[in-house]
Amino acid sequence: MHIIFILIAISVVVAAGFLAAFLWAVRSGQYDDDYTPAVRMLFENEYKPAGKSEKLEQKTS
């Protein structure tokens, strides 16, 4: 019977730790911008290898 009380106490401590971490993240601004990460990949520039872009610049100069 004592083990049940120990397990309940441990689970309450763990839950309080997760709640504290969540509140810290909210207060520090981790969840302020929830739109940009979802569409960031749509607006990234295309990958240009350094060697090819330098060769094109040298030919046009």
C-alpha positions in Angstrom: 0.0 0.0 0.0 2.9 2.3 0.7 4.2 1.9 -2.8 1.1 3.5 -4.2 1.6 6.6 -2.2 5.3 6.7 -3.3 4.3 6.3 -7.0 1.6 9.0 -6.7 4.1 11.4 -5.1 6.7 10.7 -7.8 4.1 11.3 -10.6 3.0 14.6 -9.0 6.6 15.8 -8.9 7.1 14.8 -12.5 3.9 16.5 -13.6 4.8 19.6 -11.7 8.2 19.6 -13.5 6.5 19.4 -16.9 4.1 22.1 -16.0 7.0 24.4 -14.9 8.9 23.7 -18.1 5.8 24.5 -20.1 5.1 27.7 -18.3 8.7 28.7 -18.7 8.5 28.1 -22.4 5.3 30.1 -22.8 6.7 33.0 -20.8 10.0 33.1 -22.7 8.2 33.4 -26.0 8.7 29.9 -27.5 5.1 29.7 -28.8 4.7 33.3 -30.0 5.1 32.6 -33.7 3.2 29.5 -34.7 2.6 30.4 -38.3 6.1 31.1 -39.8 7.6 27.6 -39.1 4.8 26.0 -41.0 5.3 28.0 -44.2 9.1 28.7 -43.9 10.0 25.8 -46.3 7.7 27.3 -49.0 9.7 30.6 -49.2 13.3 29.4 -48.9 15.6 30.2 -51.7 16.8 27.5 -54.0 20.1 25.8 -53.2 22.9 27.0 -55.3 26.2 25.2 -55.1 29.1 27.7 -54.6 31.1 26.3 -57.5 28.5 26.8 -60.2 27.5 30.4 -59.1 31.1 31.5 -59.1 31.7 30.0 -62.6 28.6 31.9 -63.9 29.8 35.1 -62.5 33.2 34.7 -64.0 31.8 34.0 -67.5 29.5 37.1 -67.4 32.2 39.4 -66.2 
